[in-house]
């Protein structure tokens, strides 16, 4: 059966570096017969978590907005791409909202804390930064990795791309070769 993934773009700049890099990853996944549905958080009506803890006792988030659709897709998808630019050493505010709202995907019954997601989910995390070094990304990767890892999702690749000021994705023909190679040769995909 064909795997179904979603890609969630946390950049408000459609068609720019984060979006382009994600498109390259999607193309490589499509070549592996994996279907990917793409979401742009900036074009969605989204609200931040308000720490009401409704989800702890009611198993769903109390906020009904466009994140609700993405959370429902997370539940049924086989894998995910989470992609965000680095803004002031962290993910964009749009991606932070999504990561906070994945809190409702935890099960708090029986005084425990475990994921409501089925086992076997996979993710690719993409971080993009204008700064000249990987240090310029700060906590960008960790801000996506920690909440997803907590849900039991296996992170099968972390793609870091920095110095976009001097080397934008559109001007780098080598990045496509690298991404295709990484995804094609990743042993975490079914053959």
Residue, then its C-alpha position, 0 to 999 in steps of 0.5 A: x500500500x502507498x504511504x501517505x505523508x504530510x508536509x507542514x511548512x512553517x515559513x510565511x514566505x511561500x516559494x522561498x528557501x524553506x518551501x523550495x527545500x521541502x519541495x525537493x524532499x517531497x519530490x524525492x519521496x514521490x519517487x519512492x511512491x510516497x504521496x505527500x500533502x502539503x500545508x502552509x501554516x501561514x495561510x491557515x487560521x491558527x491559534x496558539x495553545x492557551x494551556x487550558x489542559x482541556x485535552x488532558x481530560x477530553x482527549x482533543x484540543x478545545x481550540x477548533x481552527x485550521x490546526x485541527x485539520x493538520x492534527x487529524x492528518x497527523x493521526x492518519x498519515x504514515x509520515x511527516x515533513x516539518x519544515x521551518x526557518x530559523x527566526x531569532x535562533x528558533x522556529x517561526x511562530x507558525x511552527x511553534x504554534x503547531x508544535x505546541x498544539x501537538x500536545x493534544x496527541x498525548x494520552x494522559x489516562x492512568x496517570x501516564x503520558x504516552x502517544x495517541x499515535x499509532x507506532x511506526x510513524x516517521x518524520x523528516x525535519x527541515x531547518x533553514x537559516x540565513x546565518x552563515x553557520x549551523x550555530x545560527x540555527x540555534x534551537x530550530x531543529x530541537x524545537x521540532x524534534x523534541x515534541x515529535x520525538x515525545x510522540x514516539x515518531x521516529x525522526x529518520x532525517x534532519x536536514x539543516x540548510x544555512x547561509x541562504x543569504x549567500x547560497x539560496x536553495x534556488x542557486x544550489x543545484x547540488x542540494x537536490x542531488x544530496x536530498x535525493x541521495x539521502x532519501x533514496x538511500x535511507x534504510x527507514x523506508x520500505x523497499 
